[in-house]
Amino acid sequence: MQKVVHVAIGLIVHQGKILVAWRDEQLHQGGCYEFPGGKVEPFEDSRQAVLREIKEEVNIDVNVIKLFHSLQFEYPDRHVKLDFYLCRLIDSAQPAFLRWQWVDLDQLSQLTFPAANDVIVKRLNWARLLAVSPENIGAYQPKNNIELCYLRTSTLPDIKLINQIQAYLPHSKLIVRLEDYLVLDQAVREQVFAIHLNGCQLTQCQNLASYENINVIAACHSAADIDKANQLGCDAVLLSPVLATPSHPEQQGMGWQQFHHLATQAEMPVYALGGMRIEDLPIAQQHAAYGIAGISDFWTN
């Protein structure tokens, strides 16, 4: 029986980008890209190991925010236990060694990583367009083959609904409300890409330890919300309302200038929400958005 090799890996995410490097072909699982990390030594735990490895390999200091994902994987020649930690830069430090580069999260799937990292790459790969579902979702289809869909309906998502969505979203990544996720069957949970925290849930949340191995996206409306999402290690945020919308005429949009000010304070991908049209993606990105989210302009019947 093979001995299990314990490895700690750092996912250094900063405003929609992540740090990667090319792995030398002479190394185990070489000839592909990698995240910083290495073997956990007998004298340390995996959190200590990831900090040490990042300092040795990248020569920067980071904060470990949360355990992002744990898994075990068997290569032909060894069995590994991998602990992936979400890390944040301290004082916007930059890598000291040229082999490290920043890559957009939605470009990761175009790079080759060791096979054990497949599930991590899929989880990190946030699309730029996020369709928020209309109430009668069965009567609509998303435009432009949008891959990311937030199921915000009055009925609890079930396998039938998810299968229906996946029929016209073959590569769909589904977001559901926290309260829905908690009562879903395991088979349905396995189809979920992320859970959504509303503003109240974000404020009351103390940590995300209960949601290891699944993404968390939070609703944010202020600098205090962004700060809380940073502290918790949320994987993405919806920042709204950017512009006034017919669905919420009582809410005045913050405008692009205020949106930019808030979005630059977030460590994770920020989606602009509120009055967004698909063609607004370029202007949103000019104001520090990772992507945009919307309802009316993202679906067709």
C-alpha angles and dihedrals in degrees: 000000000000120000113245113243111212113216130182118205130190123219103198104194122181123175098325097324133095133203117247138159139194112262116225113251092232092063127084108281088005128161094064142073124284144185118235115273146094149184120332108237122223092250096056144050123237094264091054090046095054092051091050094046093049090050092049098043103033102017095224133115119236140175117241105227104180146331101272101187140342126202144152122229134183119217118187090259104032147016115231135193109206126198113190116198127196107229134188129208119251112228092347091290115186129216115273095209122070096221090074117085139176115244128187111250093237090056095059093088089062091060127077116241132173110285093249089065096059095099090048094051091050092050093049094048103100115180120228096234121058119189115206107208122247115231095257095045093164090070094055142063126202119251124243093013091284110201102201120067130177109207101214103163135134091244124073113255113249137179092268092055093044092049089050092053093045089053090070096023100051092172094037123159110200129210120195134181117268092241090053094046093054093061099039122113115253091250090058093043090058089063093056121101098186144357122229124227116200120216095271093048091049092052093048097043114107099185142342097235090118091059101054113150095026131082122247124208119187135202110240131185105162146028089264090056092050090049091051092048089051092050094049094045098240111186096223140351137216108221114199161233098005096162133010114274133201090234092058106027091161092064119083114215119243092226129226096284094058091040090055091049092053097039093056089059092060121092095199133059112294122209118203110226130183125066092001124158123191091249089058092075095096094050090045090053090050086060096051098270119142091204145332135253132201149144118216099042095041098063139054131196 
